[in-house]
């Protein structure tokens, strides 16, 4: 008997043809079974940058719902999703490897943003925790979102004029006092849309935001996160930096 070979493409087309019309109806792309049953749609053991598919979309939706910023909910594990995963790992004390492991999902389903004690007369502010390596954007005394950062690495470097300087991020209470809406190229590198809080120290976008301290002293955030921040902060907004030599309690009475 002659057997007919049916291609995977033909099967997929047949399945799609068999689906009811979705014109005008919402499709729940968070459902991994939307694309049909089978082991290919089981949750992967690990998800990391470069992966794609319905489980990445579910991850992005959960991160966004929790208050992180994974970028477009498109099922593609790119740089924005990686940054959101780093922020999730940092506030939950997980290994900062940028990989979502199978055992992390239960915690991901439960995680909520930290509740920081209120600061009198300053309901809108930015707090930078150098120990956790995160930035908290606070609105109406509630943490609106958590962003991953990379701050000063504490090493010696050659400053302007050849003098040695220590790459520390200054801790204390500040306010944003200057902003450049674009790239500023300094002798130490590029600062994207920097908001300065003390002298030449700024929170700025960067193309390199590893999950550990790596800067000369500024607070680096992802480029897409800086584009978001400039819509949320302004000159005169309070900035608190703590976590290494200064504790949060040292800065104000909560």
Short mmCIF file of the C-alpha atoms (twelve columns), coordinates in Angstrom:
data_MODEL
# 
_entry.id   MODEL 
# 
loop_
_atom_site.group_PDB 
_atom_site.id 
_atom_site.type_symbol 
_atom_site.label_atom_id 
_atom_site.label_alt_id 
_atom_site.label_comp_id 
_atom_site.label_asym_id 
_atom_site.label_seq_id 
_atom_site.Cartn_x 
_atom_site.Cartn_y 
_atom_site.Cartn_z 
_atom_site.pdbx_PDB_model_num 
ATOM 1   C CA . UNK A 1   0.000   0.000  0.000  1 
ATOM 2   C CA . UNK A 2   1.302   3.426  -0.909 1 
ATOM 3   C CA . UNK A 3   1.642   5.776  2.029  1 
ATOM 4   C CA . UNK A 4   1.171   9.498  1.778  1 
ATOM 5   C CA . UNK A 5   3.667   11.683 3.658  1 
ATOM 6   C CA . UNK A 6   2.159   14.766 5.207  1 
ATOM 7   C CA . UNK A 7   4.442   17.685 6.032  1 
ATOM 8   C CA . UNK A 8   4.428   19.499 9.370  1 
ATOM 9   C CA . UNK A 9   3.453   22.650 7.507  1 
ATOM 10  C CA . UNK A 10  0.380   20.975 6.060  1 
ATOM 11  C CA . UNK A 11  -0.636  19.737 9.517  1 
ATOM 12  C CA . UNK A 12  -0.213  23.208 10.982 1 
ATOM 13  C CA . UNK A 13  -2.303  24.706 8.176  1 
ATOM 14  C CA . UNK A 14  -5.010  22.130 8.780  1 
ATOM 15  C CA . UNK A 15  -5.082  22.886 12.496 1 
ATOM 16  C CA . UNK A 16  -5.345  26.606 11.862 1 
ATOM 17  C CA . UNK A 17  -8.124  26.029 9.338  1 
ATOM 18  C CA . UNK A 18  -9.995  23.976 11.913 1 
ATOM 19  C CA . UNK A 19  -9.871  26.740 14.518 1 
ATOM 20  C CA . UNK A 20  -13.029 28.822 14.824 1 
ATOM 21  C CA . UNK A 21  -12.978 32.305 13.400 1 
ATOM 22  C CA . UNK A 22  -11.420 34.838 15.769 1 
ATOM 23  C CA . UNK A 23  -12.452 37.966 13.888 1 
ATOM 24  C CA . UNK A 24  -13.398 40.549 16.445 1 
ATOM 25  C CA . UNK A 25  -12.585 38.190 19.336 1 
ATOM 26  C CA . UNK A 26  -9.660  38.361 21.747 1 
ATOM 27  C CA . UNK A 27  -7.160  35.498 21.707 1 
ATOM 28  C CA . UNK A 28  -5.556  34.546 24.996 1 
ATOM 29  C CA . UNK A 29  -1.928  34.362 23.917 1 
ATOM 30  C CA . UNK A 30  -1.033  33.539 27.516 1 
ATOM 31  C CA . UNK A 31  -2.467  30.056 26.970 1 
ATOM 32  C CA . UNK A 32  0.344   27.683 25.880 1 
ATOM 33  C CA . UNK A 33  -2.242  25.243 24.514 1 
ATOM 34  C CA . UNK A 34  -3.438  27.774 21.947 1 
ATOM 35  C CA . UNK A 35  -1.026  26.297 19.441 1 
ATOM 36  C CA . UNK A 36  -2.143  22.725 19.989 1 
ATOM 37  C CA . UNK A 37  -1.283  19.893 22.382 1 
ATOM 38  C CA . UNK A 38  2.021   18.121 22.549 1 
ATOM 39  C CA . UNK A 39  5.279   18.004 24.413 1 
ATOM 40  C CA . UNK A 40  6.671   20.849 22.317 1 
ATOM 41  C CA . UNK A 41  4.501   23.242 24.330 1 
ATOM 42  C CA . UNK A 42  5.415   21.995 27.802 1 
ATOM 43  C CA . UNK A 43  7.107   24.610 29.946 1 
ATOM 44  C CA . UNK A 44  10.848  24.620 29.270 1 
ATOM 45  C CA . UNK A 45  13.176  23.830 32.152 1 
ATOM 46  C CA . UNK A 46  14.913  27.176 31.616 1 
ATOM 47  C CA . UNK A 47  14.114  30.385 29.778 1 
ATOM 48  C CA . UNK A 48  16.879  32.787 28.815 1 
ATOM 49  C CA . UNK A 49  17.791  35.521 26.374 1 
ATOM 50  C CA . UNK A 50  17.237  34.420 22.783 1 
ATOM 51  C CA . UNK A 51  14.306  32.137 23.608 1 
ATOM 52  C CA . UNK A 52  10.894  32.762 22.100 1 
ATOM 53  C CA . UNK A 53  7.394   31.364 22.266 1 
ATOM 54  C CA . UNK A 54  4.243   31.286 24.393 1 
ATOM 55  C CA . UNK A 55  6.101   30.625 27.646 1 
ATOM 56  C CA . UNK A 56  8.264   33.696 27.119 1 
ATOM 57  C CA . UNK A 57  5.054   35.648 26.562 1 
ATOM 58  C CA . UNK A 58  3.650   34.274 29.809 1 
ATOM 59  C CA . UNK A 59  6.868   35.267 31.571 1 
ATOM 60  C CA . UNK A 60  6.667   38.800 30.167 1 
ATOM 61  C CA . UNK A 61  3.064   39.173 31.239 1 
ATOM 62  C CA . UNK A 62  3.803   38.002 34.761 1 
ATOM 63  C CA . UNK A 63  6.814   40.299 35.095 1 
ATOM 64  C CA . UNK A 64  4.778   43.271 33.872 1 
ATOM 65  C CA . UNK A 65  1.886   42.453 36.209 1 
ATOM 66  C CA . UNK A 66  4.310   42.310 39.144 1 
ATOM 67  C CA . UNK A 67  5.669   45.780 38.348 1 
ATOM 68  C CA . UNK A 68  8.799   45.080 36.325 1 
ATOM 69  C CA . UNK A 69  9.475   46.314 32.783 1 
ATOM 70  C CA . UNK A 70  9.972   43.415 30.335 1 
ATOM 71  C CA . UNK A 71  9.332   45.511 27.220 1 
ATOM 72  C CA . UNK A 72  6.853   44.496 24.512 1 
ATOM 73  C CA . UNK A 73  4.745   41.461 25.335 1 
ATOM 74  C CA . UNK A 74  5.826   39.720 22.156 1 
ATOM 75  C CA . UNK A 75  7.097   36.309 23.235 1 
ATOM 76  C CA . UNK A 76  10.729  37.199 22.495 1 
ATOM 77  C CA . UNK A 77  13.252  37.108 25.353 1 
ATOM 78  C CA . UNK A 78  15.292  40.203 24.510 1 
ATOM 79  C CA . UNK A 79  17.263  42.819 26.431 1 
ATOM 80  C CA . UNK A 80  14.244  44.411 28.108 1 
ATOM 81  C CA . UNK A 81  12.994  41.065 29.380 1 
ATOM 82  C CA . UNK A 82  16.486  40.212 30.576 1 
ATOM 83  C CA . UNK A 83  16.605  43.432 32.602 1 
ATOM 84  C CA . UNK A 84  13.230  42.674 34.172 1 
ATOM 85  C CA . UNK A 85  14.423  39.174 35.083 1 
ATOM 86  C CA . UNK A 86  17.529  40.656 36.704 1 
ATOM 87  C CA . UNK A 87  15.344  43.023 38.757 1 
ATOM 88  C CA . UNK A 88  13.143  40.092 39.818 1 
ATOM 89  C CA . UNK A 89  16.195  38.047 40.813 1 
ATOM 90  C CA . UNK A 90  17.709  40.937 42.740 1 
ATOM 91  C CA . UNK A 91  14.730  41.669 44.988 1 
ATOM 92  C CA . UNK A 92  14.103  37.957 45.642 1 
ATOM 93  C CA . UNK A 93  17.761  37.095 46.374 1 
ATOM 94  C CA . UNK A 94  18.014  34.621 43.518 1 
ATOM 95  C CA . UNK A 95  21.207  34.031 41.587 1 
ATOM 96  C CA . UNK A 96  21.612  36.906 39.127 1 
ATOM 97  C CA . UNK A 97  22.136  34.753 36.056 1 
ATOM 98  C CA . UNK A 98  19.312  36.150 33.908 1 
ATOM 99  C CA . UNK A 99  17.804  32.668 33.508 1 
ATOM 100 C CA . UNK A 100 14.296  31.762 34.662 1 
ATOM 101 C CA . UNK A 101 14.548  28.231 36.014 1 
ATOM 102 C CA . UNK A 102 11.636  25.855 36.390 1 
ATOM 103 C CA . UNK A 103 11.668  26.212 40.179 1 
ATOM 104 C CA . UNK A 104 11.431  30.020 39.915 1 
ATOM 105 C CA . UNK A 105 7.900   30.057 38.547 1 
ATOM 106 C CA . UNK A 106 6.196   29.531 41.909 1 
ATOM 107 C CA . UNK A 107 8.052   32.549 43.314 1 
ATOM 108 C CA . UNK A 108 7.342   34.549 40.169 1 
ATOM 109 C CA . UNK A 109 3.625   33.937 40.619 1 
ATOM 110 C CA . UNK A 110 3.775   35.275 44.181 1 
ATOM 111 C CA . UNK A 111 6.279   38.135 44.000 1 
ATOM 112 C CA . UNK A 112 5.089   41.656 44.720 1 
ATOM 113 C CA . UNK A 113 7.046   44.897 44.732 1 
ATOM 114 C CA . UNK A 114 8.615   45.903 48.056 1 
ATOM 115 C CA . UNK A 115 6.668   48.211 50.349 1 
ATOM 116 C CA . UNK A 116 9.050   50.993 51.350 1 
ATOM 117 C CA . UNK A 117 8.188   52.997 54.460 1 
ATOM 118 C CA . UNK A 118 6.638   56.341 53.478 1 
ATOM 119 C CA . UNK A 119 8.666   59.548 53.467 1 
ATOM 120 C CA . UNK A 120 6.804   62.543 54.832 1 
ATOM 121 C CA . UNK A 121 6.120   65.303 52.286 1 
ATOM 122 C CA . UNK A 122 7.940   63.371 49.540 1 
ATOM 123 C CA . UNK A 123 5.413   60.953 48.044 1 
ATOM 124 C CA . UNK A 124 7.188   60.988 44.653 1 
ATOM 125 C CA . UNK A 125 10.883  60.113 44.690 1 
ATOM 126 C CA . UNK A 126 13.630  57.852 43.416 1 
ATOM 127 C CA . UNK A 127 15.466  55.464 45.722 1 
ATOM 128 C CA . UNK A 128 18.641  53.666 44.664 1 
ATOM 129 C CA . UNK A 129 19.638  50.599 46.684 1 
ATOM 130 C CA . UNK A 130 23.305  49.959 45.930 1 
ATOM 131 C CA . UNK A 131 23.396  46.678 47.816 1 
ATOM 132 C CA . UNK A 132 20.431  45.220 45.916 1 
ATOM 133 C CA . UNK A 133 21.494  46.979 42.690 1 
ATOM 134 C CA . UNK A 134 18.004  48.259 41.946 1 
ATOM 135 C CA . UNK A 135 16.236  51.575 41.496 1 
ATOM 136 C CA . UNK A 136 12.798  52.115 43.016 1 
ATOM 137 C CA . UNK A 137 10.493  54.633 41.360 1 
ATOM 138 C CA . UNK A 138 8.054   55.714 44.060 1 
ATOM 139 C CA . UNK A 139 4.750   57.411 43.279 1 
ATOM 140 C CA . UNK A 140 2.257   58.439 45.997 1 
ATOM 141 C CA . UNK A 141 4.401   56.581 48.556 1 
ATOM 142 C CA . UNK A 142 4.105   53.299 46.628 1 
ATOM 143 C CA . UNK A 143 6.777   51.574 44.576 1 
ATOM 144 C CA . UNK A 144 5.596   51.881 40.988 1 
ATOM 145 C CA . UNK A 145 8.380   49.870 39.377 1 
ATOM 146 C CA . UNK A 146 11.785  48.335 40.078 1 
ATOM 147 C CA . UNK A 147 14.615  48.806 37.585 1 
ATOM 148 C CA . UNK A 148 17.943  46.962 37.456 1 
ATOM 149 C CA . UNK A 149 21.014  49.165 37.815 1 
ATOM 150 C CA . UNK A 150 24.791  48.974 37.756 1 
ATOM 151 C CA . UNK A 151 26.611  51.393 40.056 1 
ATOM 152 C CA . UNK A 152 30.233  52.200 40.940 1 
ATOM 153 C CA . UNK A 153 32.481  49.152 41.172 1 
ATOM 154 C CA . UNK A 154 34.788  50.600 43.829 1 
ATOM 155 C CA . UNK A 155 37.941  50.226 41.761 1 
ATOM 156 C CA . UNK A 156 40.602  52.834 41.059 1 
ATOM 157 C CA . UNK A 157 40.547  54.524 37.671 1 
ATOM 158 C CA . UNK A 158 42.383  57.387 36.021 1 
ATOM 159 C CA . UNK A 159 40.287  60.508 36.261 1 
ATOM 160 C CA . UNK A 160 40.467  63.804 34.457 1 
ATOM 161 C CA . UNK A 161 44.006  65.182 34.475 1 
ATOM 162 C CA . UNK A 162 45.494  61.763 35.181 1 
ATOM 163 C CA . UNK A 163 44.623  61.669 38.860 1 
ATOM 164 C CA . UNK A 164 43.480  58.391 40.375 1 
ATOM 165 C CA . UNK A 165 39.902  58.259 41.596 1 
ATOM 166 C CA . UNK A 166 37.762  55.626 43.273 1 
ATOM 167 C CA . UNK A 167 34.680  54.421 41.357 1 
ATOM 168 C CA . UNK A 168 32.163  54.853 44.162 1 
ATOM 169 C CA . UNK A 169 28.576  55.988 43.835 1 
ATOM 170 C CA . UNK A 170 27.902  58.780 46.364 1 
ATOM 171 C CA . UNK A 171 25.333  57.921 49.004 1 
ATOM 172 C CA . UNK A 172 22.995  60.411 50.609 1 
ATOM 173 C CA . UNK A 173 19.957  62.607 50.028 1 
ATOM 174 C CA . UNK A 174 19.896  64.598 46.788 1 
ATOM 175 C CA . UNK A 175 17.586  66.118 44.221 1 
ATOM 176 C CA . UNK A 176 17.812  66.028 40.450 1 
ATOM 177 C CA . UNK A 177 19.480  69.301 39.462 1 
ATOM 178 C CA . UNK A 178 20.377  68.977 35.773 1 
ATOM 179 C CA . UNK A 179 19.218  67.008 32.764 1 
ATOM 180 C CA . UNK A 180 20.545  66.491 29.246 1 
ATOM 181 C CA . UNK A 181 17.924  65.157 26.860 1 
ATOM 182 C CA . UNK A 182 20.218  63.185 24.605 1 
ATOM 183 C CA . UNK A 183 23.659  61.615 24.650 1 
ATOM 184 C CA . UNK A 184 26.478  63.251 26.607 1 
ATOM 185 C CA . UNK A 185 29.891  61.888 25.667 1 
ATOM 186 C CA . UNK A 186 32.413  62.334 28.477 1 
ATOM 187 C CA . UNK A 187 35.999  61.141 28.799 1 
ATOM 188 C CA . UNK A 188 34.612  58.066 30.632 1 
ATOM 189 C CA . UNK A 189 32.031  57.147 27.996 1 
ATOM 190 C CA . UNK A 190 28.491  57.886 26.889 1 
ATOM 191 C CA . UNK A 191 25.633  58.908 29.170 1 
ATOM 192 C CA . UNK A 192 22.148  58.582 27.670 1 
ATOM 193 C CA . UNK A 193 19.628  61.233 28.766 1 
ATOM 194 C CA . UNK A 194 21.372  61.729 32.138 1 
ATOM 195 C CA . UNK A 195 19.644  63.164 35.190 1 
ATOM 196 C CA . UNK A 196 22.338  64.531 37.507 1 
ATOM 197 C CA . UNK A 197 21.937  64.398 41.266 1 
ATOM 198 C CA . UNK A 198 25.417  65.368 42.541 1 
ATOM 199 C CA . UNK A 199 28.099  67.088 40.483 1 
ATOM 200 C CA . UNK A 200 28.953  64.817 37.577 1 
ATOM 201 C CA . UNK A 201 27.105  61.840 39.046 1 
ATOM 202 C CA . UNK A 202 23.910  60.921 37.242 1 
ATOM 203 C CA . UNK A 203 21.328  58.270 36.630 1 
ATOM 204 C CA . UNK A 204 21.649  57.589 32.930 1 
ATOM 205 C CA . UNK A 205 20.953  55.061 30.228 1 
ATOM 206 C CA . UNK A 206 23.749  52.773 29.088 1 
ATOM 207 C CA . UNK A 207 24.287  49.980 26.616 1 
ATOM 208 C CA . UNK A 208 26.034  48.003 29.363 1 
ATOM 209 C CA . UNK A 209 24.077  47.289 32.538 1 
ATOM 210 C CA . UNK A 210 25.428  44.048 34.000 1 
ATOM 211 C CA . UNK A 211 23.772  42.626 37.147 1 
ATOM 212 C CA . UNK A 212 26.683  43.807 39.308 1 
ATOM 213 C CA . UNK A 213 28.501  47.130 40.011 1 
ATOM 214 C CA . UNK A 214 30.514  48.103 36.936 1 
ATOM 215 C CA . UNK A 215 30.358  51.886 36.484 1 
ATOM 216 C CA . UNK A 216 32.756  54.688 37.376 1 
ATOM 217 C CA . UNK A 217 30.216  55.976 39.896 1 
ATOM 218 C CA . UNK A 218 27.099  56.881 37.969 1 
ATOM 219 C CA . UNK A 219 23.941  54.790 38.215 1 
ATOM 220 C CA . UNK A 220 23.423  52.981 34.918 1 
ATOM 221 C CA . UNK A 221 20.017  51.812 33.742 1 
ATOM 222 C CA . UNK A 222 18.931  50.169 30.515 1 
ATOM 223 C CA . UNK A 223 18.331  52.486 27.549 1 
ATOM 224 C CA . UNK A 224 14.626  51.636 27.374 1 
ATOM 225 C CA . UNK A 225 14.297  52.145 31.139 1 
ATOM 226 C CA . UNK A 226 15.856  55.612 30.856 1 
ATOM 227 C CA . UNK A 227 13.342  56.504 28.162 1 
ATOM 228 C CA . UNK A 228 10.671  55.568 30.686 1 
ATOM 229 C CA . UNK A 229 12.298  57.396 33.597 1 
ATOM 230 C CA . UNK A 230 12.476  60.738 31.794 1 
ATOM 231 C CA . UNK A 231 8.687   60.671 31.576 1 
ATOM 232 C CA . UNK A 232 8.415   60.119 35.327 1 
ATOM 233 C CA . UNK A 233 11.060  62.317 36.985 1 
ATOM 234 C CA . UNK A 234 11.844  66.031 36.933 1 
ATOM 235 C CA . UNK A 235 14.326  68.597 38.188 1 
ATOM 236 C CA . UNK A 236 13.897  68.991 41.934 1 
ATOM 237 C CA . UNK A 237 12.621  65.450 42.514 1 
ATOM 238 C CA . UNK A 238 14.231  63.805 45.577 1 
ATOM 239 C CA . UNK A 239 16.813  61.052 45.095 1 
ATOM 240 C CA . UNK A 240 18.008  58.802 47.909 1 
ATOM 241 C CA . UNK A 241 21.081  56.617 47.446 1 
ATOM 242 C CA . UNK A 242 22.013  54.063 50.091 1 
ATOM 243 C CA . UNK A 243 22.996  50.461 50.751 1 
ATOM 244 C CA . UNK A 244 26.782  50.318 51.194 1 
ATOM 245 C CA . UNK A 245 28.059  52.730 53.862 1 
ATOM 246 C CA . UNK A 246 24.730  54.452 54.459 1 
ATOM 247 C CA . UNK A 247 21.504  52.684 55.325 1 
ATOM 248 C CA . UNK A 248 18.059  53.818 54.320 1 
ATOM 249 C CA . UNK A 249 17.252  54.581 57.957 1 
ATOM 250 C CA . UNK A 250 20.284  56.889 58.105 1 
ATOM 251 C CA . UNK A 251 18.776  59.186 55.482 1 
ATOM 252 C CA . UNK A 252 15.437  59.974 57.049 1 
ATOM 253 C CA . UNK A 253 13.218  59.171 59.969 1 
ATOM 254 C CA . UNK A 254 10.603  56.713 58.770 1 
# 
